[in-house]
Amino acid sequence: MSDTIQVARHGDWVEITLHRPEKLNSFNEDMHLALRAALDGAAQARAILLTGAGRGFCAGQDLGDRDPARMKGTPDLSQTLTRFYNPLIRQIRALPCPVICAVNGVAAGAGANVALACDIVLAAQSARFIQSFGKIGLVPDAGGTWSLPHLVGMARAKALALTAEPLPAETAADWGLIWKALPDDQLMPEARALADRLAKGPTHGLGQIKAALHAAPGNTMDEQLDLEAATQKLCGAHPDYAEGVAAFLAKRAPVFGAKP
């Protein structure tokens, strides 16, 4: 695997680190392909933790690779999205296990929106989220125009995108953009503990929770009620439900992981 991505396995869960620290982990094509391969390799894990090496999580696209002055003809940036970012965002959201993101520093541009595509986002108190696209005449991509209004509402989404002002991690947590802002030295211990705890949980049910919540914005209440009933049927037939109930009634810790 490319050295732009590091993978560490911790039993049932996997830690994936963006590893171009000299470039604030900005994406080039090599890192895109390596990250997608790492996620493919972790598809059977019971939880995934995504973070960045060095002093930042990810500064978005490496603009040196997309500099119009160095390109022949007019750049077609849609190709960057259709070939790289869009498949990555869809891959993260489709993973059947929980995906935790630990934002250890700046998360800018597409880097911010890759983080927001994950299921649970923790950030160091020193971290900043920046929708930097407006500074260079672009629109938020990597799902940003969808994630921002859904997470923080249209007024805040427009202000973040149009001004490109850095959003401190604690404000991001207060607004509901992320789950928690933590003291810097507590970020990785808590993120790893969370990954370990979720990996010990009922992964099938957790995956169904993700799928149901992802479907909700496009459904009416009636459609979502029907989806819940169909999903609950699947969950009830899975061995994890039987184990969860048995453990609850016996007042013991459950042991999940049986195959249906």
Buried (B, 14 or more C-beta within 10 A) or exposed (E): EBEBBBBEEBEBBBBBBBBBBEBBBBBBEBBBBBBBBBBEBBEEBBBBBBBBBBEBBBBBBBEEBBEEEEEEEEEEBEEBBEEBBBEBBEBBBEBBBBBBBBBBBBBBBBBBBBBBBBBBBBBBBBBBBBBBBBEEEEEBBBBBBBBBBBBBEEEBBEBBBEEBEBBBBBBBBEBEBBBBBBEBEBBBEBBBEBBBEBBBBBBBBBBBBBBBEEBEEEEEEEEBEEBBEEBBEBBEEBBBBEBBEEBEEEEEEBEBBEEE
